[in-house]
Amino acid sequence: MDIAIVGTGYVGLVSGTCFAEMGVNVTCVDINENKIKELLSGNIPIYEPGLDEMVLRNVKEGRLHFTTDLTKVLDQVEIVFSAVGTPPDEDGSADLQYVLAVAKTFGQHINKYTLLVTKSTVPVGTARKVKAAIQAELDKRGVKVPFDVASNPEFLKEGAAVKDFMSPDRVVVGVESEKAQELMSKLYRPFLLNNFRVIFTDIPSAEMIKYAANSMLATRISFMNDIANLCELVGADVNMVRKGIGSDSRIGSKFLYPGCGYGGSCFPKDVKALIKTAEKSGYEMKLLKAVEDVNAEQKKTLFEKLKKYYKGELKGKTIALWGLAFKAETDDMREATSLVTIKLLTDAGCKVKVFDPEAMKECQRRVGDQVIYANDMYDAVLDADALLLITEWKQFRLPSWGVVRKTMHTPLVIDGRNIYEPTEMKAAGFDYYCIGR
């Protein structure tokens, strides 16, 4: 089976590589010539565990290809996936210009029945716009070429994207014709052999499922952060509360970990887009607006704890940050808590030293020389007046506290992910603060 995937970001590159791994002949397309040159040279532009080896293997075995020109492969493929970016507009709604550009190119050049599948996260109703854009181009050409559109939203977690694709909880496919369903069933047959669930729906429902899922997960995080903040005020331990409610089978334990706010490319963008979609339909998503507000405030919580400790006197303090990426096992800093924290600290006159195992280059691109880039985690805390833990990388979990204690100017640790034990930190000679305990 031959397919093309337009867009080589997290979604496009991971999806294309994993399909190739299952025996599909895949061509990944991107208009960014430098990115395609890098991929053709064997350099992977994103950090994702396990992806490098899989890309190189499938390129070597002739199942994975890269090009900047979709038109070169349209006559050979049965399915084209659109996995281009949908960045938020200034008002929070999803920007569909790249999605519609793919549809336009598709309509300008198809000569036989082809299925265009939207894999990007898009608002409900996008498929109608895509279909109309394709038809408009066919009408301009004065030709009648059969085609279908479908929706196949992704549910990949950065840092575990390869595993999620190869062993999915479910695959959601929105279709509007039997032919489209047959093609998608054929493509996903290797997954069906392993009893993975492929759920076929109408297209608007598939588009909504993605937003609803991410909004629910974001809601759980903000809910627990709200509970954690209350726990601090009333003397409860949020870890015990989390275990207590997570053991209820109606609730479950996932995404109930309090911390210093969620970030990344999905939750913030998708919550905003769903709120905007509702507004356009004359409905107000009051709960999701509260989810956003709680998260925005939670990203400031480490700074507020630091400010309280020093009674507002932060100018001239040296503050170390462990972790810059929005989560471990990625170099992605989109909507990361670290960006909010760095701005608050620098605005307060602090000297900020940072370390992250993978996101240092990304931080340099985003922040520049506003911070000092440490050589390692211990270099970051040298002469520091506080250590703020932002990302729960494994190498931060069991540091040599004796070395850290001797190295720091003031033994203050503020843990934004609750990965350390308060009693152990106190015994090691630290002033220790965390979330909800």
C-alpha positions in Angstrom: 0.0 0.0 0.0 1.3 3.5 -0.9 0.5 6.6 1.1 1.8 10.1 1.5 2.0 12.2 4.7 2.2 16.0 4.4 4.1 17.5 7.4 7.1 16.1 9.2 6.5 17.4 12.7 5.8 15.1 15.7 2.6 13.7 14.2 3.6 13.4 10.6 7.1 12.0 11.1 6.1 9.5 13.8 3.0 8.4 11.9 4.8 8.0 8.6 7.7 6.1 10.2 5.4 3.7 12.1 3.3 3.0 9.1 6.5 2.1 7.2 7.5 -0.1 10.1 4.2 -2.0 9.5 5.1 -2.6 5.8 3.4 0.4 4.2 5.3 2.4 1.5 5.4 5.9 2.8 6.4 9.2 1.4 6.7 12.1 3.9 6.3 15.5 2.4 7.3 18.9 3.8 7.8 22.3 2.1 10.7 23.0 4.4 13.7 22.1 2.2 16.2 22.2 5.0 14.2 19.8 7.1 13.9 17.4 4.2 17.6 17.6 3.5 18.3 16.8 7.1 16.0 13.8 7.0 17.6 12.6 3.8 20.9 12.9 5.5 19.7 10.8 8.4 19.3 13.7 10.9 16.1 13.6 12.8 14.8 17.2 13.6 12.9 16.2 16.8 13.8 14.3 19.9 11.5 11.3 20.4 12.8 8.1 22.0 13.2 5.3 19.5 12.3 7.3 16.5 15.9 7.8 15.1 16.5 4.1 14.8 13.1 3.4 13.2 13.5 6.2 10.6 17.0 5.0 9.6 15.9 1.4 9.4 12.9 2.0 7.2 14.8 4.4 4.9 17.4 1.7 4.4 14.8 -0.9 3.7 13.1 1.3 1.1 9.7 1.8 2.7 10.2 5.5 3.9 10.9 8.4 1.6 11.1 12.1 1.8 10.3 14.9 -0.6 9.3 18.6 -0.8 6.8 18.0 -3.7 3.5 16.3 -3.0 2.5 16.4 -6.7 5.3 14.0 -7.6 3.7 11.1 -5.6 -0.1 11.8 -6.0 -0.5 9.5 -8.9 1.1 6.6 -7.0 -0.6 6.9 -3.6 -4.1 5.7 -2.4 -4.2 7.9 0.7 -2.8 11.3 1.6 -2.6 12.2 5.2 -2.6 15.9 6.2 -0.5 16.3 9.3 0.5 20.0 9.0 0.4 22.5 11.9 -2.7 24.2 13.1 -1.3 26.9 15.3 -3.6 29.1 17.4 -4.7 32.4 15.9 -4.6 35.5 18.2 -8.1 34.8 19.3 -7.3 31.2 20.2 -9.1 29.5 17.3 -7.1 27.0 15.1 -5.4 28.5 12.1 -6.4 26.3 9.2 -4.3 27.9 6.4 -1.9 25.0 6.1 -4.7 22.4 6.2 -6.5 24.2 3.4 -3.3 24.7 1.4 -2.9 20.9 1.4 -6.5 20.5 0.3 -5.9 23.1 -2.5 -2.8 21.3 -3.8 -4.6 18.0 -3.6 -7.5 19.3 -5.7 -5.2 20.9 -8.3 -3.3 17.7 -9.0 -5.3 14.5 -8.3 -6.1 12.4 -11.4 -7.7 9.3 -9.9 -9.6 8.4 -6.8 -7.6 9.4 -3.7 -8.5 9.7 0.0 -7.4 12.8 1.9 -7.2 12.1 5.6 -6.8 15.0 8.1 -4.5 13.9 10.9 -3.9 17.4 12.3 -6.1 18.4 15.2 -8.8 20.6 13.7 -12.1 22.0 14.8 -15.4 20.4 14.0 -16.5 21.4 10.5 -13.0 21.4 9.0 -13.7 18.4 6.8 -16.5 20.4 5.1 -14.0 23.2 4.4 -11.4 20.8 3.1 -13.9 19.0 0.8 -15.1 22.4 -0.5 -11.6 23.5 -1.2 -10.8 20.4 -3.1 -14.0 20.6 -5.1 -13.4 24.2 -6.0 -10.0 23.3 -7.5 -11.5 20.4 -9.5 -14.2 22.8 -10.8 -11.5 25.3 -11.9 -9.8 22.5 -13.8 -13.1 21.4 -15.3 -12.6 17.8 -14.4 -14.5 15.2 -12.4 -12.1 13.2 -10.3 -13.6 11.1 -7.4 -12.2 11.6 -4.0 -13.1 11.3 -0.3 -12.1 13.1 2.9 -11.7 11.5 6.3 -10.6 12.4 9.8 -8.0 10.3 11.7 -7.1 12.3 14.8 -3.8 11.4 16.6 -3.5 10.6 20.3 0.3 10.5 20.6 2.0 11.5 23.8 5.3 13.3 23.2 8.1 11.2 24.8 6.1 8.0 24.1 4.8 8.7 20.6 6.3 5.6 18.9 4.9 3.3 21.5 1.5 5.0 21.4 1.3 4.6 17.6 2.4 1.0 17.6 0.2 0.0 20.6 -2.7 2.4 20.6 -5.5 2.5 23.1 -7.8 3.1 20.1 -7.7 4.4 16.6 -10.5 6.8 15.7 -11.5 7.2 12.0 -14.2 9.5 10.8 -15.5 8.6 7.3 -18.5 9.4 5.1 -18.3 6.6 2.5 -17.9 2.8 2.4 -14.9 3.1 0.1 -13.1 5.4 2.5 -13.8 3.0 5.4 -12.5 0.0 3.3 -9.2 1.9 2.6 -8.7 2.9 6.2 -9.5 -0.7 7.4 -6.9 -2.0 5.0 -4.3 0.4 6.2 -4.9 -0.4 9.9 -5.4 -4.1 9.4 -2.0 -4.9 11.0 -3.2 -3.2 14.2 -6.5 -5.1 14.0 -4.6 -8.3 14.0 -3.3 -7.4 17.5 -6.9 -6.7 18.7 -6.5 -2.9 18.8 -9.7 -1.0 18.6 -10.4 0.9 15.4 -13.5 3.0 16.0 -15.3 4.3 12.9 -17.5 7.4 13.3 -18.9 10.2 11.2 -16.4 12.9 10.5 -17.7 15.6 12.9 -17.6 13.2 15.8 -14.1 12.1 15.0 -13.0 15.8 14.9 -14.7 16.4 18.3 -13.3 13.3 20.0 -9.8 14.7 19.8 -10.6 18.0 21.4 -12.9 16.4 24.0 -10.2 13.9 25.0 -7.5 16.5 25.5 -9.9 18.9 27.2 -10.9 16.2 29.7 -7.2 15.4 30.5 -6.5 19.1 30.9 -9.5 19.4 33.2 -8.2 16.6 35.4 -4.8 18.3 35.8 -6.3 21.7 36.6 -8.8 20.1 39.0 -5.9 18.4 40.9 -3.9 21.6 41.0 -6.9 23.4 42.5 -7.2 20.6 45.1 -3.4 20.7 45.8 -3.5 24.5 46.4 -6.4 24.0 48.9 -4.6 21.1 50.5 -1.7 23.4 51.4 -4.1 25.9 53.0 -5.9 23.3 55.1 -3.0 21.0 56.0 -3.9 18.0 53.9 -1.5 16.0 51.7 -2.5 16.0 48.1 -0.6 12.7 47.4 -2.9 10.9 49.9 -5.9 12.7 48.4 -4.8 11.6 44.9 -4.4 8.0 45.9 -7.7 8.1 47.7 -9.8 9.3 44.8 -7.7 7.6 42.1 -8.6 4.2 43.7 -12.2 4.9 42.8 -12.8 2.9 39.6 -15.2 5.6 38.4 -12.3 8.1 38.5 -9.1 6.2 38.0 -5.5 7.4 38.8 -4.3 8.8 35.5 -3.7 12.6 35.1 -4.3 13.2 38.7 -0.8 14.4 39.5 -0.6 18.0 40.7 2.3 20.2 39.6 3.3 23.5 38.2 0.9 23.5 35.2 0.5 21.7 31.9 2.1 22.9 28.6 3.0 21.4 25.2 1.6 21.6 21.8 -1.8 19.9 22.5 -3.6 20.7 25.7 -3.3 24.5 25.7 -4.0 24.8 22.0 -6.9 22.4 22.0 -8.6 23.8 25.0 -8.5 27.3 23.5 -9.7 26.0 20.1 -12.7 24.2 21.7 -13.6 27.3 23.7 -13.5 29.3 20.4 -15.5 26.7 18.5 -18.2 26.9 21.1 -18.2 30.7 21.0 -18.7 30.6 17.2 -21.7 28.3 17.9 -23.2 30.6 20.5 -22.2 28.6 23.5 -19.8 29.3 26.4 -17.5 26.6 27.7 -17.5 27.9 31.3 -15.7 24.8 32.7 -12.9 24.9 30.2 -12.4 28.6 30.7 -11.8 27.8 34.4 -9.4 25.0 33.4 -7.4 27.6 31.5 -7.4 30.1 34.3 -6.3 27.6 36.9 -3.4 26.5 34.6 -2.3 30.0 33.9 -2.1 30.7 37.6 -0.4 27.4 38.4 2.5 28.2 36.1 3.3 31.1 38.4 3.3 28.9 41.6 7.0 28.2 41.9 7.8 31.9 41.5 5.2 32.8 44.1 6.7 30.3 46.6 10.2 31.7 45.9 8.9 35.2 46.3 7.2 34.4 49.6 10.4 32.7 50.9 12.5 35.8 50.2 9.8 38.2 51.3 9.7 39.8 47.8 13.5 40.5 47.8 14.6 38.7 44.7 16.8 41.2 42.9 20.3 39.8 42.5 19.4 36.2 43.6 20.8 33.3 41.5 18.1 30.8 40.7 18.7 27.4 39.2 16.1 25.6 37.0 16.2 21.9 36.5 14.1 21.1 33.4 13.0 23.3 30.6 10.8 21.1 28.3 7.1 21.0 29.1 7.5 17.3 30.1 10.2 14.7 30.3 11.5 12.7 27.2 11.0 15.6 24.8 12.8 18.8 23.8 9.4 20.6 23.2 9.1 23.9 25.1 5.8 25.1 23.6 3.6 26.6 26.4 6.2 25.3 28.9 6.0 26.4 32.5 9.8 27.1 32.3 9.1 30.0 29.9 6.7 31.7 32.3 9.1 31.1 35.3 12.1 32.5 33.4 10.2 35.7 32.5 9.0 36.2 36.1 12.5 35.6 37.5 14.3 37.9 35.0 11.7 40.6 35.4 12.3 40.4 39.2 16.0 40.9 38.6 17.2 37.4 39.2 20.2 35.7 37.5 18.8 32.4 36.1 20.9 29.3 35.4 19.2 26.5 33.5 19.8 22.8 32.6 17.7 20.3 30.7 19.0 17.1 29.1 17.4 17.8 25.7 15.9 21.2 25.5 18.9 23.5 25.8 19.1 24.3 22.1 15.4 25.0 22.1 15.7 27.3 25.1 18.5 29.2 23.4 16.3 29.7 20.3 13.4 30.9 22.5 15.1 32.8 25.3 18.5 33.7 24.0 21.0 35.2 26.4 18.4 36.0 29.1 19.7 33.0 31.1 22.9 31.2 31.8 23.2 27.7 30.2 24.8 25.2 32.6 27.0 22.3 31.6 25.1 19.9 33.7 22.6 19.7 36.6 25.3 20.3 39.3 26.8 23.2 37.4 23.3 24.8 37.4 23.1 24.9 41.2 26.6 26.4 41.8 26.1 29.3 44.2 22.4 29.2 43.6 20.0 30.8 46.1 17.2 28.4 45.1 16.7 25.3 42.9 13.4 25.1 41.1 12.5 21.6 39.7 10.2 22.1 36.7 10.5 18.9 34.5 10.6 15.5 36.1 13.5 14.0 34.0 14.7 10.7 35.5 18.2 12.0 36.1 16.8 14.6 38.5 15.1 12.0 40.7 18.0 10.8 42.7 20.7 13.5 42.7 23.6 13.6 45.1 22.0 15.9 47.6 25.3 16.2 49.6 27.0 17.7 46.5 24.0 20.0 45.8 23.9 21.1 49.5 27.6 22.1 49.5 27.4 23.7 46.0 24.3 25.9 46.7 24.6 29.3 48.4 21.2 28.8 50.0 19.8 25.2 50.5 16.3 26.0 49.1 14.5 23.5 46.8 11.1 24.2 45.3 9.7 21.0 43.7 7.2 21.6 40.9 6.5 17.9 40.3 6.5 16.4 43.8 9.2 13.9 43.0 11.1 14.3 46.3 10.1 13.3 49.9 9.8 16.2 52.3 11.2 14.3 55.3 14.3 13.2 53.3 14.9 16.7 52.0 14.6 18.2 55.5 17.1 15.5 56.8 19.5 16.5 54.0 19.5 20.0 55.3 17.2 21.7 52.8 14.3 24.1 53.0 11.9 22.2 50.8 8.6 23.3 49.3 6.4 21.3 46.9 2.8 21.3 45.6 -0.1 20.5 47.9 1.8 19.1 50.8 
